[in-house]
Amino acid sequence: MTKVIQIEKRKRGFLGRLFLLLFLGLNELRALALFVWLGANVDNLGKLTNDVEKGLHALGTTLGVGMIL
């Protein structure tokens, strides 16, 4: 005997599409903010003079990227 398996695929409604677009748009904004922020931090890196400042800069960058992600 063979079994017949039916798969039901539901279509997204208006609100489902709206939430999907909102979710994707916010993710794109986060990625853009991350790249802009990292680019600004790389420019700042040349202005640091000693190892303590560079270490604190690296720590702050790590914390900031963690918050965005």
mmCIF file of the N, C-alpha and C atoms, coordinates in Angstrom:
data_MODEL
# 
_entry.id   MODEL 
# 
loop_
_atom_site.group_PDB 
_atom_site.id 
_atom_site.type_symbol 
_atom_site.label_atom_id 
_atom_site.label_alt_id 
_atom_site.label_comp_id 
_atom_site.label_asym_id 
_atom_site.label_entity_id 
_atom_site.label_seq_id 
_atom_site.pdbx_PDB_ins_code 
_atom_site.Cartn_x 
_atom_site.Cartn_y 
_atom_site.Cartn_z 
_atom_site.occupancy 
_atom_site.B_iso_or_equiv 
_atom_site.pdbx_formal_charge 
_atom_site.auth_seq_id 
_atom_site.auth_comp_id 
_atom_site.auth_asym_id 
_atom_site.auth_atom_id 
_atom_site.pdbx_PDB_model_num 
ATOM 1   N N  . MET A 1 1  ? 0.824  -1.175 0.000  1.00 0.00 ? 1  MET A N  1 
ATOM 2   C CA . MET A 1 1  ? 0.000  0.000  0.000  1.00 0.00 ? 1  MET A CA 1 
ATOM 3   C C  . MET A 1 1  ? 0.876  1.249  0.000  1.00 0.00 ? 1  MET A C  1 
ATOM 4   N N  . THR A 1 2  ? 0.469  2.211  -0.745 1.00 0.00 ? 2  THR A N  1 
ATOM 5   C CA . THR A 1 2  ? 1.182  3.478  -0.774 1.00 0.00 ? 2  THR A CA 1 
ATOM 6   C C  . THR A 1 2  ? 0.394  4.515  0.008  1.00 0.00 ? 2  THR A C  1 
ATOM 7   N N  . LYS A 1 3  ? 1.164  5.373  0.643  1.00 0.00 ? 3  LYS A N  1 
ATOM 8   C CA . LYS A 1 3  ? 0.545  6.461  1.398  1.00 0.00 ? 3  LYS A CA 1 
ATOM 9   C C  . LYS A 1 3  ? 0.522  7.712  0.545  1.00 0.00 ? 3  LYS A C  1 
ATOM 10  N N  . VAL A 1 4  ? -0.522 8.437  0.625  1.00 0.00 ? 4  VAL A N  1 
ATOM 11  C CA . VAL A 1 4  ? -0.633 9.719  -0.053 1.00 0.00 ? 4  VAL A CA 1 
ATOM 12  C C  . VAL A 1 4  ? -0.448 10.807 0.996  1.00 0.00 ? 4  VAL A C  1 
ATOM 13  N N  . ILE A 1 5  ? 0.573  11.630 0.779  1.00 0.00 ? 5  ILE A N  1 
ATOM 14  C CA . ILE A 1 5  ? 0.847  12.717 1.713  1.00 0.00 ? 5  ILE A CA 1 
ATOM 15  C C  . ILE A 1 5  ? 0.538  14.028 1.018  1.00 0.00 ? 5  ILE A C  1 
ATOM 16  N N  . GLN A 1 6  ? -0.342 14.787 1.614  1.00 0.00 ? 6  GLN A N  1 
ATOM 17  C CA . GLN A 1 6  ? -0.697 16.088 1.063  1.00 0.00 ? 6  GLN A CA 1 
ATOM 18  C C  . GLN A 1 6  ? 0.051  17.175 1.831  1.00 0.00 ? 6  GLN A C  1 
ATOM 19  N N  . ILE A 1 7  ? 0.628  18.091 1.099  1.00 0.00 ? 7  ILE A N  1 
ATOM 20  C CA . ILE A 1 7  ? 1.319  19.214 1.712  1.00 0.00 ? 7  ILE A CA 1 
ATOM 21  C C  . ILE A 1 7  ? 0.526  20.467 1.411  1.00 0.00 ? 7  ILE A C  1 
ATOM 22  N N  . GLU A 1 8  ? 0.181  21.165 2.470  1.00 0.00 ? 8  GLU A N  1 
ATOM 23  C CA . GLU A 1 8  ? -0.589 22.395 2.311  1.00 0.00 ? 8  GLU A CA 1 
ATOM 24  C C  . GLU A 1 8  ? 0.347  23.580 2.483  1.00 0.00 ? 8  GLU A C  1 
ATOM 25  N N  . LYS A 1 9  ? 0.451  24.391 1.464  1.00 0.00 ? 9  LYS A N  1 
ATOM 26  C CA . LYS A 1 9  ? 1.284  25.582 1.542  1.00 0.00 ? 9  LYS A CA 1 
ATOM 27  C C  . LYS A 1 9  ? 0.371  26.795 1.568  1.00 0.00 ? 9  LYS A C  1 
ATOM 28  N N  . ARG A 1 10 ? 0.466  27.517 2.661  1.00 0.00 ? 10 ARG A N  1 
ATOM 29  C CA . ARG A 1 10 ? -0.391 28.681 2.809  1.00 0.00 ? 10 ARG A CA 1 
ATOM 30  C C  . ARG A 1 10 ? 0.273  29.909 2.194  1.00 0.00 ? 10 ARG A C  1 
ATOM 31  N N  . LYS A 1 11 ? -0.537 30.764 1.656  1.00 0.00 ? 11 LYS A N  1 
ATOM 32  C CA . LYS A 1 11 ? -0.030 32.002 1.071  1.00 0.00 ? 11 LYS A CA 1 
ATOM 33  C C  . LYS A 1 11 ? -0.046 33.094 2.135  1.00 0.00 ? 11 LYS A C  1 
ATOM 34  N N  . ARG A 1 12 ? 0.874  34.026 1.988  1.00 0.00 ? 12 ARG A N  1 
ATOM 35  C CA . ARG A 1 12 ? 0.919  35.144 2.927  1.00 0.00 ? 12 ARG A CA 1 
ATOM 36  C C  . ARG A 1 12 ? -0.220 36.112 2.615  1.00 0.00 ? 12 ARG A C  1 
ATOM 37  N N  . GLY A 1 13 ? -0.795 36.619 3.667  1.00 0.00 ? 13 GLY A N  1 
ATOM 38  C CA . GLY A 1 13 ? -1.803 37.643 3.516  1.00 0.00 ? 13 GLY A CA 1 
ATOM 39  C C  . GLY A 1 13 ? -1.153 39.011 3.461  1.00 0.00 ? 13 GLY A C  1 
ATOM 40  N N  . PHE A 1 14 ? -1.974 40.030 3.503  1.00 0.00 ? 14 PHE A N  1 
ATOM 41  C CA . PHE A 1 14 ? -1.458 41.398 3.447  1.00 0.00 ? 14 PHE A CA 1 
ATOM 42  C C  . PHE A 1 14 ? -0.565 41.712 4.632  1.00 0.00 ? 14 PHE A C  1 
ATOM 43  N N  . LEU A 1 15 ? -1.010 41.376 5.842  1.00 0.00 ? 15 LEU A N  1 
ATOM 44  C CA . LEU A 1 15 ? -0.211 41.664 7.030  1.00 0.00 ? 15 LEU A CA 1 
ATOM 45  C C  . LEU A 1 15 ? 1.059  40.822 7.061  1.00 0.00 ? 15 LEU A C  1 
ATOM 46  N N  . GLY A 1 16 ? 0.997  39.599 6.580  1.00 0.00 ? 16 GLY A N  1 
ATOM 47  C CA . GLY A 1 16 ? 2.192  38.761 6.513  1.00 0.00 ? 16 GLY A CA 1 
ATOM 48  C C  . GLY A 1 16 ? 3.249  39.361 5.611  1.00 0.00 ? 16 GLY A C  1 
ATOM 49  N N  . ARG A 1 17 ? 2.823  39.869 4.462  1.00 0.00 ? 17 ARG A N  1 
ATOM 50  C CA . ARG A 1 17 ? 3.763  40.526 3.541  1.00 0.00 ? 17 ARG A CA 1 
ATOM 51  C C  . ARG A 1 17 ? 4.314  41.809 4.144  1.00 0.00 ? 17 ARG A C  1 
ATOM 52  N N  . LEU A 1 18 ? 3.439  42.559 4.819  1.00 0.00 ? 18 LEU A N  1 
ATOM 53  C CA . LEU A 1 18 ? 3.859  43.805 5.444  1.00 0.00 ? 18 LEU A CA 1 
ATOM 54  C C  . LEU A 1 18 ? 4.922  43.548 6.510  1.00 0.00 ? 18 LEU A C  1 
ATOM 55  N N  . PHE A 1 19 ? 4.694  42.557 7.365  1.00 0.00 ? 19 PHE A N  1 
ATOM 56  C CA . PHE A 1 19 ? 5.663  42.243 8.409  1.00 0.00 ? 19 PHE A CA 1 
ATOM 57  C C  . PHE A 1 19 ? 6.958  41.691 7.820  1.00 0.00 ? 19 PHE A C  1 
ATOM 58  N N  . LEU A 1 20 ? 6.882  40.928 6.756  1.00 0.00 ? 20 LEU A N  1 
ATOM 59  C CA . LEU A 1 20 ? 8.084  40.417 6.107  1.00 0.00 ? 20 LEU A CA 1 
ATOM 60  C C  . LEU A 1 20 ? 8.919  41.567 5.540  1.00 0.00 ? 20 LEU A C  1 
ATOM 61  N N  . LEU A 1 21 ? 8.272  42.502 4.858  1.00 0.00 ? 21 LEU A N  1 
ATOM 62  C CA . LEU A 1 21 ? 8.990  43.650 4.311  1.00 0.00 ? 21 LEU A CA 1 
ATOM 63  C C  . LEU A 1 21 ? 9.570  44.524 5.421  1.00 0.00 ? 21 LEU A C  1 
ATOM 64  N N  . LEU A 1 22 ? 8.830  44.684 6.494  1.00 0.00 ? 22 LEU A N  1 
ATOM 65  C CA . LEU A 1 22 ? 9.323  45.463 7.631  1.00 0.00 ? 22 LEU A CA 1 
ATOM 66  C C  . LEU A 1 22 ? 10.545 44.785 8.251  1.00 0.00 ? 22 LEU A C  1 
ATOM 67  N N  . PHE A 1 23 ? 10.485 43.484 8.419  1.00 0.00 ? 23 PHE A N  1 
ATOM 68  C CA . PHE A 1 23 ? 11.602 42.716 8.974  1.00 0.00 ? 23 PHE A CA 1 
ATOM 69  C C  . PHE A 1 23 ? 12.838 42.822 8.089  1.00 0.00 ? 23 PHE A C  1 
ATOM 70  N N  . LEU A 1 24 ? 12.677 42.636 6.786  1.00 0.00 ? 24 LEU A N  1 
ATOM 71  C CA . LEU A 1 24 ? 13.813 42.723 5.870  1.00 0.00 ? 24 LEU A CA 1 
ATOM 72  C C  . LEU A 1 24 ? 14.374 44.144 5.804  1.00 0.00 ? 24 LEU A C  1 
ATOM 73  N N  . GLY A 1 25 ? 13.508 45.132 5.822  1.00 0.00 ? 25 GLY A N  1 
ATOM 74  C CA . GLY A 1 25 ? 13.958 46.521 5.788  1.00 0.00 ? 25 GLY A CA 1 
ATOM 75  C C  . GLY A 1 25 ? 14.756 46.895 7.032  1.00 0.00 ? 25 GLY A C  1 
ATOM 76  N N  . LEU A 1 26 ? 14.303 46.453 8.198  1.00 0.00 ? 26 LEU A N  1 
ATOM 77  C CA . LEU A 1 26 ? 15.041 46.749 9.429  1.00 0.00 ? 26 LEU A CA 1 
ATOM 78  C C  . LEU A 1 26 ? 16.391 46.046 9.444  1.00 0.00 ? 26 LEU A C  1 
ATOM 79  N N  . ASN A 1 27 ? 16.456 44.839 8.907  1.00 0.00 ? 27 ASN A N  1 
ATOM 80  C CA . ASN A 1 27 ? 17.738 44.145 8.830  1.00 0.00 ? 27 ASN A CA 1 
ATOM 81  C C  . ASN A 1 27 ? 18.704 44.865 7.898  1.00 0.00 ? 27 ASN A C  1 
ATOM 82  N N  . GLU A 1 28 ? 18.194 45.401 6.803  1.00 0.00 ? 28 GLU A N  1 
ATOM 83  C CA . GLU A 1 28 ? 19.048 46.170 5.894  1.00 0.00 ? 28 GLU A CA 1 
ATOM 84  C C  . GLU A 1 28 ? 19.551 47.447 6.570  1.00 0.00 ? 28 GLU A C  1 
ATOM 85  N N  . LEU A 1 29 ? 18.701 48.104 7.339  1.00 0.00 ? 29 LEU A N  1 
ATOM 86  C CA . LEU A 1 29 ? 19.133 49.302 8.060  1.00 0.00 ? 29 LEU A CA 1 
ATOM 87  C C  . LEU A 1 29 ? 20.203 48.974 9.088  1.00 0.00 ? 29 LEU A C  1 
ATOM 88  N N  . ARG A 1 30 ? 20.057 47.849 9.774  1.00 0.00 ? 30 ARG A N  1 
ATOM 89  C CA . ARG A 1 30 ? 21.067 47.437 10.751 1.00 0.00 ? 30 ARG A CA 1 
ATOM 90  C C  . ARG A 1 30 ? 22.413 47.168 10.072 1.00 0.00 ? 30 ARG A C  1 
ATOM 91  N N  . ALA A 1 31 ? 22.368 46.489 8.931  1.00 0.00 ? 31 ALA A N  1 
ATOM 92  C CA . ALA A 1 31 ? 23.606 46.194 8.212  1.00 0.00 ? 31 ALA A CA 1 
ATOM 93  C C  . ALA A 1 31 ? 24.256 47.495 7.734  1.00 0.00 ? 31 ALA A C  1 
ATOM 94  N N  . LEU A 1 32 ? 23.466 48.418 7.224  1.00 0.00 ? 32 LEU A N  1 
ATOM 95  C CA . LEU A 1 32 ? 23.995 49.703 6.779  1.00 0.00 ? 32 LEU A CA 1 
ATOM 96  C C  . LEU A 1 32 ? 24.603 50.469 7.946  1.00 0.00 ? 32 LEU A C  1 
ATOM 97  N N  . ALA A 1 33 ? 23.918 50.485 9.083  1.00 0.00 ? 33 ALA A N  1 
ATOM 98  C CA . ALA A 1 33 ? 24.441 51.179 10.264 1.00 0.00 ? 33 ALA A CA 1 
ATOM 99  C C  . ALA A 1 33 ? 25.742 50.548 10.721 1.00 0.00 ? 33 ALA A C  1 
ATOM 100 N N  . LEU A 1 34 ? 25.837 49.241 10.654 1.00 0.00 ? 34 LEU A N  1 
ATOM 101 C CA . LEU A 1 34 ? 27.055 48.552 11.060 1.00 0.00 ? 34 LEU A CA 1 
ATOM 102 C C  . LEU A 1 34 ? 28.229 48.939 10.171 1.00 0.00 ? 34 LEU A C  1 
ATOM 103 N N  . PHE A 1 35 ? 28.027 48.942 8.865  1.00 0.00 ? 35 PHE A N  1 
ATOM 104 C CA . PHE A 1 35 ? 29.111 49.285 7.947  1.00 0.00 ? 35 PHE A CA 1 
ATOM 105 C C  . PHE A 1 35 ? 29.512 50.755 8.069  1.00 0.00 ? 35 PHE A C  1 
ATOM 106 N N  . VAL A 1 36 ? 28.552 51.631 8.227  1.00 0.00 ? 36 VAL A N  1 
ATOM 107 C CA . VAL A 1 36 ? 28.870 53.050 8.377  1.00 0.00 ? 36 VAL A CA 1 
ATOM 108 C C  . VAL A 1 36 ? 29.623 53.282 9.675  1.00 0.00 ? 36 VAL A C  1 
ATOM 109 N N  . TRP A 1 37 ? 29.177 52.649 10.753 1.00 0.00 ? 37 TRP A N  1 
ATOM 110 C CA . TRP A 1 37 ? 29.806 52.834 12.053 1.00 0.00 ? 37 TRP A CA 1 
ATOM 111 C C  . TRP A 1 37 ? 31.217 52.263 12.069 1.00 0.00 ? 37 TRP A C  1 
ATOM 112 N N  . LEU A 1 38 ? 31.404 51.095 11.473 1.00 0.00 ? 38 LEU A N  1 
ATOM 113 C CA . LEU A 1 38 ? 32.741 50.517 11.417 1.00 0.00 ? 38 LEU A CA 1 
ATOM 114 C C  . LEU A 1 38 ? 33.675 51.357 10.542 1.00 0.00 ? 38 LEU A C  1 
ATOM 115 N N  . GLY A 1 39 ? 33.153 51.907 9.461  1.00 0.00 ? 39 GLY A N  1 
ATOM 116 C CA . GLY A 1 39 ? 33.968 52.775 8.612  1.00 0.00 ? 39 GLY A CA 1 
ATOM 117 C C  . GLY A 1 39 ? 34.400 54.027 9.348  1.00 0.00 ? 39 GLY A C  1 
ATOM 118 N N  . ALA A 1 40 ? 33.522 54.593 10.151 1.00 0.00 ? 40 ALA A N  1 
ATOM 119 C CA . ALA A 1 40 ? 33.883 55.781 10.936 1.00 0.00 ? 40 ALA A CA 1 
ATOM 120 C C  . ALA A 1 40 ? 34.909 55.423 12.000 1.00 0.00 ? 40 ALA A C  1 
ATOM 121 N N  . ASN A 1 41 ? 34.820 54.230 12.570 1.00 0.00 ? 41 ASN A N  1 
ATOM 122 C CA . ASN A 1 41 ? 35.782 53.818 13.589 1.00 0.00 ? 41 ASN A CA 1 
ATOM 123 C C  . ASN A 1 41 ? 37.151 53.529 13.002 1.00 0.00 ? 41 ASN A C  1 
ATOM 124 N N  . VAL A 1 42 ? 37.205 53.038 11.788 1.00 0.00 ? 42 VAL A N  1 
ATOM 125 C CA . VAL A 1 42 ? 38.496 52.781 11.152 1.00 0.00 ? 42 VAL A CA 1 
ATOM 126 C C  . VAL A 1 42 ? 39.216 54.104 10.887 1.00 0.00 ? 42 VAL A C  1 
ATOM 127 N N  . ASP A 1 43 ? 38.480 55.129 10.511 1.00 0.00 ? 43 ASP A N  1 
ATOM 128 C CA . ASP A 1 43 ? 39.085 56.448 10.288 1.00 0.00 ? 43 ASP A CA 1 
ATOM 129 C C  . ASP A 1 43 ? 39.642 57.025 11.593 1.00 0.00 ? 43 ASP A C  1 
ATOM 130 N N  . ASN A 1 44 ? 38.983 56.750 12.702 1.00 0.00 ? 44 ASN A N  1 
ATOM 131 C CA . ASN A 1 44 ? 39.407 57.242 14.008 1.00 0.00 ? 44 ASN A CA 1 
ATOM 132 C C  . ASN A 1 44 ? 40.640 56.527 14.531 1.00 0.00 ? 44 ASN A C  1 
ATOM 133 N N  . LEU A 1 45 ? 40.913 55.341 14.053 1.00 0.00 ? 45 LEU A N  1 
ATOM 134 C CA . LEU A 1 45 ? 41.990 54.512 14.591 1.00 0.00 ? 45 LEU A CA 1 
ATOM 135 C C  . LEU A 1 45 ? 43.353 55.162 14.403 1.00 0.00 ? 45 LEU A C  1 
ATOM 136 N N  . GLY A 1 46 ? 43.566 55.916 13.334 1.00 0.00 ? 46 GLY A N  1 
ATOM 137 C CA . GLY A 1 46 ? 44.855 56.560 13.094 1.00 0.00 ? 46 GLY A CA 1 
ATOM 138 C C  . GLY A 1 46 ? 45.151 57.689 14.060 1.00 0.00 ? 46 GLY A C  1 
ATOM 139 N N  . LYS A 1 47 ? 44.137 58.229 14.724 1.00 0.00 ? 47 LYS A N  1 
ATOM 140 C CA . LYS A 1 47 ? 44.324 59.359 15.640 1.00 0.00 ? 47 LYS A CA 1 
ATOM 141 C C  . LYS A 1 47 ? 44.755 58.915 17.040 1.00 0.00 ? 47 LYS A C  1 
ATOM 142 N N  . LEU A 1 48 ? 44.655 57.614 17.333 1.00 0.00 ? 48 LEU A N  1 
ATOM 143 C CA . LEU A 1 48 ? 44.996 57.128 18.666 1.00 0.00 ? 48 LEU A CA 1 
ATOM 144 C C  . LEU A 1 48 ? 46.507 57.045 18.822 1.00 0.00 ? 48 LEU A C  1 
ATOM 145 N N  . THR A 1 49 ? 46.994 57.415 19.994 1.00 0.00 ? 49 THR A N  1 
ATOM 146 C CA . THR A 1 49 ? 48.440 57.524 20.182 1.00 0.00 ? 49 THR A CA 1 
ATOM 147 C C  . THR A 1 49 ? 49.047 56.352 20.935 1.00 0.00 ? 49 THR A C  1 
ATOM 148 N N  . ASN A 1 50 ? 48.449 55.910 22.029 1.00 0.00 ? 50 ASN A N  1 
ATOM 149 C CA . ASN A 1 50 ? 49.098 54.860 22.812 1.00 0.00 ? 50 ASN A CA 1 
ATOM 150 C C  . ASN A 1 50 ? 48.286 53.566 22.800 1.00 0.00 ? 50 ASN A C  1 
ATOM 151 N N  . ASP A 1 51 ? 48.865 52.541 23.409 1.00 0.00 ? 51 ASP A N  1 
ATOM 152 C CA . ASP A 1 51 ? 48.243 51.215 23.383 1.00 0.00 ? 51 ASP A CA 1 
ATOM 153 C C  . ASP A 1 51 ? 46.956 51.162 24.194 1.00 0.00 ? 51 ASP A C  1 
ATOM 154 N N  . VAL A 1 52 ? 46.883 51.937 25.254 1.00 0.00 ? 52 VAL A N  1 
ATOM 155 C CA . VAL A 1 52 ? 45.666 51.939 26.084 1.00 0.00 ? 52 VAL A CA 1 
ATOM 156 C C  . VAL A 1 52 ? 44.489 52.466 25.273 1.00 0.00 ? 52 VAL A C  1 
ATOM 157 N N  . GLU A 1 53 ? 44.694 53.543 24.558 1.00 0.00 ? 53 GLU A N  1 
ATOM 158 C CA . GLU A 1 53 ? 43.618 54.093 23.726 1.00 0.00 ? 53 GLU A CA 1 
ATOM 159 C C  . GLU A 1 53 ? 43.208 53.103 22.640 1.00 0.00 ? 53 GLU A C  1 
ATOM 160 N N  . LYS A 1 54 ? 44.163 52.443 22.031 1.00 0.00 ? 54 LYS A N  1 
ATOM 161 C CA . LYS A 1 54 ? 43.846 51.467 20.986 1.00 0.00 ? 54 LYS A CA 1 
ATOM 162 C C  . LYS A 1 54 ? 43.079 50.277 21.561 1.00 0.00 ? 54 LYS A C  1 
ATOM 163 N N  . GLY A 1 55 ? 43.467 49.839 22.759 1.00 0.00 ? 55 GLY A N  1 
ATOM 164 C CA . GLY A 1 55 ? 42.762 48.727 23.400 1.00 0.00 ? 55 GLY A CA 1 
ATOM 165 C C  . GLY A 1 55 ? 41.335 49.088 23.763 1.00 0.00 ? 55 GLY A C  1 
ATOM 166 N N  . LEU A 1 56 ? 41.157 50.279 24.321 1.00 0.00 ? 56 LEU A N  1 
ATOM 167 C CA . LEU A 1 56 ? 39.809 50.730 24.664 1.00 0.00 ? 56 LEU A CA 1 
ATOM 168 C C  . LEU A 1 56 ? 38.958 50.947 23.415 1.00 0.00 ? 56 LEU A C  1 
ATOM 169 N N  . HIS A 1 57 ? 39.582 51.414 22.353 1.00 0.00 ? 57 HIS A N  1 
ATOM 170 C CA . HIS A 1 57 ? 38.868 51.579 21.082 1.00 0.00 ? 57 HIS A CA 1 
ATOM 171 C C  . HIS A 1 57 ? 38.400 50.225 20.553 1.00 0.00 ? 57 HIS A C  1 
ATOM 172 N N  . ALA A 1 58 ? 39.266 49.217 20.637 1.00 0.00 ? 58 ALA A N  1 
ATOM 173 C CA . ALA A 1 58 ? 38.896 47.874 20.184 1.00 0.00 ? 58 ALA A CA 1 
ATOM 174 C C  . ALA A 1 58 ? 37.769 47.308 21.045 1.00 0.00 ? 58 ALA A C  1 
ATOM 175 N N  . LEU A 1 59 ? 37.825 47.540 22.355 1.00 0.00 ? 59 LEU A N  1 
ATOM 176 C CA . LEU A 1 59 ? 36.771 47.068 23.254 1.00 0.00 ? 59 LEU A CA 1 
ATOM 177 C C  . LEU A 1 59 ? 35.439 47.738 22.936 1.00 0.00 ? 59 LEU A C  1 
ATOM 178 N N  . GLY A 1 60 ? 35.480 49.048 22.738 1.00 0.00 ? 60 GLY A N  1 
ATOM 179 C CA . GLY A 1 60 ? 34.249 49.772 22.408 1.00 0.00 ? 60 GLY A CA 1 
ATOM 180 C C  . GLY A 1 60 ? 33.667 49.335 21.079 1.00 0.00 ? 60 GLY A C  1 
ATOM 181 N N  . THR A 1 61 ? 34.525 49.097 20.103 1.00 0.00 ? 61 THR A N  1 
ATOM 182 C CA . THR A 1 61 ? 34.054 48.631 18.798 1.00 0.00 ? 61 THR A CA 1 
ATOM 183 C C  . THR A 1 61 ? 33.410 47.257 18.918 1.00 0.00 ? 61 THR A C  1 
ATOM 184 N N  . THR A 1 62 ? 34.032 46.378 19.693 1.00 0.00 ? 62 THR A N  1 
ATOM 185 C CA . THR A 1 62 ? 33.469 45.045 19.894 1.00 0.00 ? 62 THR A CA 1 
ATOM 186 C C  . THR A 1 62 ? 32.112 45.113 20.575 1.00 0.00 ? 62 THR A C  1 
ATOM 187 N N  . LEU A 1 63 ? 31.997 45.932 21.598 1.00 0.00 ? 63 LEU A N  1 
ATOM 188 C CA . LEU A 1 63 ? 30.710 46.079 22.294 1.00 0.00 ? 63 LEU A CA 1 
ATOM 189 C C  . LEU A 1 63 ? 29.645 46.672 21.362 1.00 0.00 ? 63 LEU A C  1 
ATOM 190 N N  . GLY A 1 64 ? 30.037 47.673 20.576 1.00 0.00 ? 64 GLY A N  1 
ATOM 191 C CA . GLY A 1 64 ? 29.078 48.291 19.658 1.00 0.00 ? 64 GLY A CA 1 
ATOM 192 C C  . GLY A 1 64 ? 28.580 47.335 18.593 1.00 0.00 ? 64 GLY A C  1 
ATOM 193 N N  . VAL A 1 65 ? 29.492 46.556 18.017 1.00 0.00 ? 65 VAL A N  1 
ATOM 194 C CA . VAL A 1 65 ? 29.093 45.571 16.997 1.00 0.00 ? 65 VAL A CA 1 
ATOM 195 C C  . VAL A 1 65 ? 28.203 44.515 17.630 1.00 0.00 ? 65 VAL A C  1 
ATOM 196 N N  . GLY A 1 66 ? 28.537 44.099 18.852 1.00 0.00 ? 66 GLY A N  1 
ATOM 197 C CA . GLY A 1 66 ? 27.688 43.128 19.551 1.00 0.00 ? 66 GLY A CA 1 
ATOM 198 C C  . GLY A 1 66 ? 26.288 43.652 19.780 1.00 0.00 ? 66 GLY A C  1 
ATOM 199 N N  . MET A 1 67 ? 26.172 44.931 20.130 1.00 0.00 ? 67 MET A N  1 
ATOM 200 C CA . MET A 1 67 ? 24.845 45.514 20.345 1.00 0.00 ? 67 MET A CA 1 
ATOM 201 C C  . MET A 1 67 ? 24.042 45.583 19.053 1.00 0.00 ? 67 MET A C  1 
ATOM 202 N N  . ILE A 1 68 ? 24.709 45.936 17.957 1.00 0.00 ? 68 ILE A N  1 
ATOM 203 C CA . ILE A 1 68 ? 23.995 46.028 16.679 1.00 0.00 ? 68 ILE A CA 1 
ATOM 204 C C  . ILE A 1 68 ? 23.550 44.651 16.215 1.00 0.00 ? 68 ILE A C  1 
ATOM 205 N N  . LEU A 1 69 ? 24.436 43.669 16.376 1.00 0.00 ? 69 LEU A N  1 
ATOM 206 C CA . LEU A 1 69 ? 24.084 42.317 15.951 1.00 0.00 ? 69 LEU A CA 1 
ATOM 207 C C  . LEU A 1 69 ? 23.029 41.736 16.871 1.00 0.00 ? 69 LEU A C  1 
# 
